[in-house]
């Protein structure tokens, strides 16, 4: 009995010593050594240098990164493009629904950082000489190397690498919104995999403190694809064309979503177009699309919509969605609208006339 206890004690001591020693060794590594091992784990400098550009898709967004750190994010369902974000030369610009703006903090730092991360194929190659060590941090049973920007800006950026394979485990952004509220966004990466001869994460989980997170799975991974001249210079979107006159709009379908009981048609009509056409809540409209004509009621905002019971009885309306919608939608309730949805491909023509 005493002998068994002795062996258990010795085993516990061995585990403890190993844990302390490994932690000590990890803390002795300089940022340069950690980054070098991270690059080696990614295939080495020579292999990384052979990739001149790299692209993948998450959800409805295609990311294209160049070896120099340029990044272009293209959002939409082909051939529709509703938003383009361009990261180039330390500047971040966005064309969202034909409105071009400069992206400010904290999103600016997030896009600049992701541009460099993608350019290095999720390695820290593009961050050499920019990081300092914060030691080794424990997250439950897992211990991670902690690196942060040596010259922090408006947003703090922290990198956490696994101590066994030196691959990125977590990326954290901390700062403040334009309204002064605290912001913390976490990117958590699973073990990397070999995809299209590249060792990259197959997905990552993005979460913001105080909100629900999203799992982003990548697809259509490609490298060294032919790019048109000036690809990282242009911000054009493709939303069709809008013609507006008093009480009359001509435009295009951007997207459709149907179920057994409803159909939502997203158009390219903006608030400015609605104002020019002079539409007001309660206006009776004629909607023409897909070879069909239907009567609608216009509502300038979702707050003015009829009750759910009335909608369920078969309402047909035009309004703007309350959760981040940039353009107006047509909604049909109470019925199977799948046949009509099948007629409305992206950029199909639509027409609205005030009765």
Long-range contacts (C-beta under 8 A, 24 or more apart in sequence): 22-143, 22-163, 23-136, 23-143, 26-136, 26-143, 26-145, 26-163, 27-135, 27-136, 29-133, 29-145, 30-133, 31-131, 31-132, 31-133, 31-147, 32-128, 34-133, 34-145, 34-147, 34-161, 34-166, 35-124, 35-125, 35-127, 35-128, 35-131, 35-147, 37-166, 38-123, 38-124, 38-161, 38-166, 38-167, 38-168, 39-123, 39-124, 39-125, 40-166, 41-123, 41-165, 41-166, 41-167, 41-199, 42-120, 42-121, 42-122, 42-123, 42-125, 42-167, 42-199, 43-121, 43-198, 43-199, 45-125, 48-120, 48-121, 48-123, 48-125, 50-224, 51-121, 51-198, 51-223, 51-224, 52-223, 52-224, 53-223, 53-224, 53-225, 53-227, 54-118, 54-119, 54-121, 54-198, 54-221, 54-222, 54-223, 55-220, 55-221, 55-222, 55-223, 55-225, 56-218, 56-219, 56-220, 56-221, 56-222, 57-218, 57-219, 57-220, 58-216, 58-217, 58-218, 58-219, 59-216, 62-220, 63-118, 64-225, 64-227, 64-231, 65-115, 65-118, 65-119, 66-119, 66-232, 67-119, 68-119, 69-115, 69-116, 69-119, 69-126, 70-115, 70-119, 70-232, 71-111, 71-114, 71-115, 71-118, 71-119, 72-231, 72-232, 73-111, 76-237, 76-238, 76-254, 77-254, 77-255, 77-346, 78-346, 79-238, 79-346, 79-347, 80-238, 80-239, 80-240, 80-254, 80-255, 80-346, 80-347, 81-236, 81-237, 81-238, 81-239, 82-237, 82-239, 82-254, 82-326, 83-237, 84-234, 84-235, 84-236, 84-237, 85-111, 86-232, 86-233, 86-234, 86-235, 87-111, 87-112, 87-114, 87-115, 88-232, 88-233, 93-235, 94-235, 95-235, 95-236, 95-237, 96-326, 97-237, 97-239, 97-270, 97-326, 97-327, 98-237, 98-239, 98-270, 100-235, 104-178, 105-153, 105-154, 105-155, 105-175, 105-178, 106-154, 106-155, 106-173, 106-175, 106-176, 106-177, 106-183, 109-153, 109-154, 109-155, 109-157, 109-173, 109-175, 110-155, 110-173, 110-185, 113-157, 113-171, 113-173, 117-168, 117-171, 121-198, 121-199, 121-200, 122-167, 122-168, 122-189, 122-192, 122-200, 122-201, 123-168, 124-159, 124-161, 124-168, 127-159, 131-159, 134-158, 136-163, 142-169, 144-169, 144-170, 165-191, 165-192, 167-191, 167-192, 168-201, 182-209, 183-208, 183-209, 184-208, 184-209, 185-209, 186-213, 195-221, 196-221, 196-222, 196-223, 197-223, 198-223, 238-347, 239-268, 240-268, 240-347, 242-268, 242-269, 242-270, 242-273, 244-273, 244-276, 244-277, 245-277, 246-277, 246-278, 247-277, 247-278, 247-279, 247-353, 247-354, 248-277, 248-351, 248-352, 248-353, 248-354, 249-273, 249-274, 249-277, 249-351, 249-352, 250-349, 250-350, 250-351, 250-352, 251-349, 251-350, 251-351, 251-352, 252-347, 252-348, 252-349, 252-350, 253-289, 253-344, 253-345, 253-346, 253-347, 253-348, 253-349, 253-350, 254-327, 254-346, 254-347, 255-346, 256-341, 256-344, 258-337, 258-338, 258-341, 260-336, 261-312, 261-333, 261-334, 261-335, 261-336, 262-331, 262-332, 262-333, 262-334, 262-337, 263-330, 263-331, 263-332, 263-337, 263-338, 263-340, 263-341, 264-329, 264-330, 264-331, 265-289, 265-329, 265-330, 265-331, 265-341, 265-344, 265-350, 266-325, 266-327, 266-329, 267-327, 267-328, 267-329, 267-330, 267-350, 268-327, 269-327, 269-328, 269-352, 270-326, 270-327, 270-328, 271-320, 274-300, 274-328, 277-352, 277-354, 278-354, 279-354, 283-354, 283-355, 284-354, 284-355, 285-318, 285-352, 285-353, 285-354, 285-355, 286-352, 286-353, 286-354, 286-355, 287-316, 287-318, 287-330, 287-350, 287-351, 287-352, 288-350, 288-351, 288-352, 288-353, 289-330, 289-343, 289-344, 289-348, 289-349, 289-350, 289-351, 290-340, 290-343, 290-344, 290-348, 291-343, 292-340, 292-343, 294-332, 295-355, 296-330, 296-352, 318-352
